[in-house]
Amino acid sequence: MDSGAAGTLQDVVIVGAGVVGCAIAHELSRTGLRVALVERATEVGFGTSKANSGIIHGGHHASPDTLKGRLEWAGNQLWDGLCAELGFGFARVGELTVALAEDDEPALERLVRQAEEKGVPGVERWTREQVLAAEPALNPALVGAVHAPTTGVINPYEACFGLAESAVAGGVTLWTDCPVLALRPMRGPDDGWEVITPSATIATRAVVNAAGVAAGDIARMAGIEGVQLRPRKGEEYLLDKRLAGLVHRVIYPCPSPTSKGTLVIPTYDGTIMIGPTADLVDDPDDLTTSVSGADRILAAARRLVPGISERDVIAQFAGMRAVLDDEDFLIGPTEAPGFFNVAGIQSPGLTAAPAIARYVAALLGAAGFDTERVSAAQRVAPPVRFAHLDDAAQQALAADEPAHRRILCRCEMVTEGAVREAIARGAHTLDGLKFRTRAGMGRCQGGFCTDRCMAVLAAALDLPLTSVTKRGGDSWLVLDRSEPSS
Ligand SMILES: Cc1cc2nc3c(=O)[nH]c(=O)nc-3n(C[C@H](O)[C@H](O)[C@H](O)COP(=O)(O)OP(=O)(O)OC[C@H]3O[C@@H](n4cnc5c(N)ncnc54)[C@H](O)[C@@H]3O)c2cc1C
């Protein structure tokens, strides 16, 4: 997806291609503006946006008195249209917030009240009997729940890829492997910025800072000191597909003031995920998981769904929330002309992303940029999902295209054809393939398919195996130990 246009004056440079930056790029691609999206990672969505619970929140969790509360419900409603345009995995499965004790009653009442205030439809109290009839695997000691039909589950990385692909098809320039190192004001105070990266200096009228947990650093590059983000880590644990159908809705405990607690999540792809933790840490790059995190998550998940076992954990990962002191989003122009912050985008940032994008477009419009929509969003073909096809469709595809006759990932039924398509669409790392196709996400966690995927990747990109990386940078998987020839 990369292309270069560094010499051209941009109207807007977006720093950070997480779901928020990709959604803003997608929104602006429909205007006549010249837009560039600049990402330090090797592929889009490789920051927090690939490492979250993948829930489109029902819309009633965050208070309507907060910006994130307003954008949560607005964002929720935009995902159906985006999914139809871009074909990523999204299903409105609904959620239950479960009370395990009478003391939880006020929290349930607050959720119903917030839903009424925000106009979120269908949110209602369910009795213990109703809950257990719908979700028999839940703890029979529960006392009641709030049901919200508006909650969905999504493939967050697929959403990033779809948004970015569509944005690029609509004229946005995307630079990956391109960390912003500094920002320099151009001549006068209203003349814009030079965005300095190792490969190019990009001149632009405006900078949108969507750098996630690094948004404070980018703000400081523009001379803005007030954006103090604290990284709050969340560990997630993925359970084997053997448990598919254990729960049908997203299951929440009653929330605390800073956390929605440990959830049991039926992911779009049929696995169950449990998590996340919520621990303030010093290092925003510390994405380790821990024994203590696993213990806490398993204990909390078992309180909701007693049948969950640690033996079913097939993978774990961590993501980093970008938290401001007031726990709200900070989106708007700054005292530095032409510099806009989109900071503090912690949960529900995934849910809110499309609404954040529209909000940012409106702010740019108010600042004099012509953000009128002049074209429809570019549709992109959904990726091939061989495992989702019925037998006849699989046979037809394999008959037409020999690459679909070879299964590279047995757990997730990913064909060589699907892997080749993902490479053609921009995957150039093993994780890029994994997030686009699910190769390596199953029970064996890549034991069968890693070398097969690497071989296809190396051949397609004309690279030696020693240059193939897991996620870019120096994350090589194969080392060349041969003696240098004399
Ligand atoms: C464990 C966990 C669970 C969550 N669950 C949910 C959920 O279920 N639903 C929900 O709505 N939200 C959820 N969230 C929140 C959601 O994931 C985030 O709000 C969202 O992903 C933030 O997106 P972003 O684009 O702002 O950040 P990111 O995805 O982190 O993107 C920022 C990008 O900026 C790039 N960048 C940084 N510095 C530079 C630089 N100098 N130059 C260029 N690029 C740079 C980074 O590489 C990164 O790709 C969860 C978060 C966590 C951690």
The ligand as an SDF file (V2000), in Angstrom:
LIG
                    3D

 53 58  0  0  0  0  0  0  0  0999 V2000
   -6.5720   -4.7790   26.2700 C   0  0  0  0  0  0  0  0  0  0  0  0
   -7.4260   -3.7690   25.5600 C   0  0  0  0  0  0  0  0  0  0  0  0
   -8.7430   -4.0890   25.2370 C   0  0  0  0  0  0  0  0  0  0  0  0
   -9.5290   -3.1560   24.5830 C   0  0  0  0  0  0  0  0  0  0  0  0
  -10.7830   -3.5190   24.1890 N   0  0  0  0  0  0  0  0  0  0  0  0
  -11.5400   -2.6540   23.4740 C   0  0  0  0  0  0  0  0  0  0  0  0
  -12.8140   -3.0500   22.9940 C   0  0  0  0  0  0  0  0  0  0  0  0
  -13.2210   -4.1830   23.1270 O   0  0  0  0  0  0  0  0  0  0  0  0
  -13.5560   -2.1220   22.3500 N   0  0  0  0  0  0  0  0  0  0  0  0
  -13.1320   -0.8370   22.1680 C   0  0  0  0  0  0  0  0  0  0  0  0
  -13.8780   -0.0440   21.6260 O   0  0  0  0  0  0  0  0  0  0  0  0
  -11.8930   -0.4570   22.5460 N   0  0  0  0  0  0  0  0  0  0  0  0
  -11.0910   -1.3460   23.1870 C   0  0  0  0  0  0  0  0  0  0  0  0
   -9.8310   -0.9910   23.5810 N   0  0  0  0  0  0  0  0  0  0  0  0
   -9.3300    0.3300   23.2140 C   0  0  0  0  0  0  0  0  0  0  0  0
   -8.8980    0.3650   21.7480 C   0  0  0  0  0  0  0  0  0  0  0  0
   -8.1280   -0.7590   21.4090 O   0  0  0  0  0  0  0  0  0  0  0  0
   -8.0910    1.6330   21.5220 C   0  0  0  0  0  0  0  0  0  0  0  0
   -8.8390    2.7380   21.9750 O   0  0  0  0  0  0  0  0  0  0  0  0
   -7.7690    1.8560   20.0410 C   0  0  0  0  0  0  0  0  0  0  0  0
   -7.1990    0.7180   19.4630 O   0  0  0  0  0  0  0  0  0  0  0  0
   -6.8380    3.0290   19.9270 C   0  0  0  0  0  0  0  0  0  0  0  0
   -6.5250    3.1920   18.5700 O   0  0  0  0  0  0  0  0  0  0  0  0
   -5.4300    4.2420   18.1320 P   0  0  0  0  0  0  0  0  0  0  0  0
   -5.4550    4.2750   16.6540 O   0  0  0  0  0  0  0  0  0  0  0  0
   -5.6700    5.5180   18.8790 O   0  0  0  0  0  0  0  0  0  0  0  0
   -4.0680    3.6740   18.7350 O   0  0  0  0  0  0  0  0  0  0  0  0
   -3.0410    2.6150   18.1030 P   0  0  0  0  0  0  0  0  0  0  0  0
   -3.7050    1.4530   17.5130 O   0  0  0  0  0  0  0  0  0  0  0  0
   -2.0190    2.3380   19.1470 O   0  0  0  0  0  0  0  0  0  0  0  0
   -2.4070    3.4230   16.9080 O   0  0  0  0  0  0  0  0  0  0  0  0
   -1.4440    4.4440   17.1070 C   0  0  0  0  0  0  0  0  0  0  0  0
   -0.3850    4.2300   16.0630 C   0  0  0  0  0  0  0  0  0  0  0  0
    0.5350    5.3080   16.1220 O   0  0  0  0  0  0  0  0  0  0  0  0
    1.7900    4.7840   15.7420 C   0  0  0  0  0  0  0  0  0  0  0  0
    2.8440    5.7080   16.1640 N   0  0  0  0  0  0  0  0  0  0  0  0
    3.2560    5.9760   17.4260 C   0  0  0  0  0  0  0  0  0  0  0  0
    4.2820    6.8270   17.4130 N   0  0  0  0  0  0  0  0  0  0  0  0
    4.5310    7.1200   16.1120 C   0  0  0  0  0  0  0  0  0  0  0  0
    5.5010    7.9350   15.4500 C   0  0  0  0  0  0  0  0  0  0  0  0
    6.4380    8.6320   16.1220 N   0  0  0  0  0  0  0  0  0  0  0  0
    5.4670    7.9940   14.0960 N   0  0  0  0  0  0  0  0  0  0  0  0
    4.5340    7.2880   13.3930 C   0  0  0  0  0  0  0  0  0  0  0  0
    3.6250    6.4840   13.9700 N   0  0  0  0  0  0  0  0  0  0  0  0
    3.6050    6.4110   15.3210 C   0  0  0  0  0  0  0  0  0  0  0  0
    1.8450    3.4420   16.4390 C   0  0  0  0  0  0  0  0  0  0  0  0
    2.7910    2.5640   15.8640 O   0  0  0  0  0  0  0  0  0  0  0  0
    0.4140    2.9580   16.2980 C   0  0  0  0  0  0  0  0  0  0  0  0
    0.2320    2.0760   15.2010 O   0  0  0  0  0  0  0  0  0  0  0  0
   -9.0070   -1.8890   24.2480 C   0  0  0  0  0  0  0  0  0  0  0  0
   -7.6840   -1.5790   24.5630 C   0  0  0  0  0  0  0  0  0  0  0  0
   -6.8980   -2.5160   25.2100 C   0  0  0  0  0  0  0  0  0  0  0  0
   -5.4730   -2.1980   25.5000 C   0  0  0  0  0  0  0  0  0  0  0  0
  1  2  1  0
  2  3  1  0
  2 52  2  0
  3  4  2  0
  4  5  1  0
  4 50  1  0
  5  6  2  0
  6  7  1  0
  6 13  1  0
  7  8  2  0
  7  9  1  0
  9 10  1  0
 10 11  2  0
 10 12  1  0
 12 13  2  0
 13 14  1  0
 14 15  1  0
 14 50  1  0
 15 16  1  0
 16 17  1  0
 16 18  1  0
 18 19  1  0
 18 20  1  0
 20 21  1  0
 20 22  1  0
 22 23  1  0
 23 24  1  0
 24 25  2  0
 24 26  1  0
 24 27  1  0
 27 28  1  0
 28 29  2  0
 28 30  1  0
 28 31  1  0
 31 32  1  0
 32 33  1  0
 33 34  1  0
 33 48  1  0
 34 35  1  0
 35 36  1  0
 35 46  1  0
 36 37  1  0
 36 45  1  0
 37 38  2  0
 38 39  1  0
 39 40  1  0
 39 45  2  0
 40 41  1  0
 40 42  2  0
 42 43  1  0
 43 44  2  0
 44 45  1  0
 46 47  1  0
 46 48  1  0
 48 49  1  0
 50 51  2  0
 51 52  1  0
 52 53  1  0
M  END
$$$$
